[in-house]
Amino acid sequence: MARTVQPLERAAAVLRLLAEGERRLGLSDIASPLGLAKGTAHGLPHTLRQEGFVERDPVSGRYRLGAEPLRLGNSYLDVHELRARALVWTGDLARTSGESVHLGVLH
């Protein structure tokens, strides 16, 4: 049976935490719900920030999701032929109707 890699599990937990509820979190807001020491919690968002997954507000020092999760999500969606075909149709519909058009794919 494959073993998990604890630092990756923790990094994924930080990303999930930043994605839900309050959008900007301090170290205590990250450490407490994950049951981590502040020192451990400091290293995770710092490393995720270097990789573009997390941004840090220079004034408050609080963390939020960066652009990299969106880029990865878009590359995942781009492999779906249905999405690629529907984007042409939704673009035409939006231009013609003057309204916003949203496309959802059940996963």
N, C-alpha and C positions, 0 to 999 in steps of 0.2 A: 504494500500500500504506500502511495506517495506521501511524503511528509510535507507539511506546509512550511513556509519561510516566515517566521514571526515578524521581521521588520516590514515585509511586504503586506502582511495582514494588517499591521498597525497603520501603515501608510494608506491603505485602502479605507480603513476605518476613519482616518482623519478626513479623507476626501468625501466620504459619505456624510460625515458630520457637518462639513462645510457646505454641502449641497442641500441640507435640510434646515428648516427653521431659520434661525438668526443667521444672516449672511456674513457677518464679520465677527470673528471669535478671537479672544485673547488666549494666552497659554493656559490659564486656569480653566477656561471654557472648553478647551480641547482635552486637557489632562484629566479633569474630574470625571466626565462621563465614560472615558476609556479606561479609567483605573490606572493611569500612568503617573509616574513622578514628573514634576515640572521639567527636570533636566532631560528626560527622555522625550517628553512632549515638545521641547524646544527644538531638538534635532530633526524631528519629522517634518514640520512645516518649513523649516529652514532648507532642508534638502529638496523638498517638493517645490519650493520657491525657485531654487536654482535650476530646476528642470522645467519651469513654466507652468506647473500644475497649480501653484498657489501664488497669490500676490499678498504683499504686506503693506498696509497703509502707513506711510512714513510719519504721519502725525499721531495717530492713535496706537500704532504698533499692532493692530489687530489684523487677522488673516482672513482672506476670502479666496474663493476659487479663482484660478487664473484662466488663461485662454486655451491651454493645452488639452484639457478634457473635452472642450468643444471641438477642437481640431480632430482628436481621435474619434469622437462620436460621428463627426461628419464623414470621416473616411470609412467608418463602419456602415453608415447609411448609403454611401456611394456605391457599395457593392450590390445593392439591391436594385435590380433592373426595373422593378415597378416604380420605385422612387424616381429614377432617372427619366422614365417615360412620362410619369405624371407631372414632373416639374415643367415640362413644355406646356402641357395642357393647363396647369394652374396659373402659369405666367400669362397665357393668353386670356384666361378667364378674368384674372385680376385687372388686366389692361382694359378689357372690354366692359367690365362691370364697374370699375372704379372702386372696388371693394377689396379687402384683404382676403386671401385664400390660404387656408391651412390644410396641410396633408398629414394624415396620420396613418401609420402602418402598425397593425397589431403584431406584437412580438410575444 
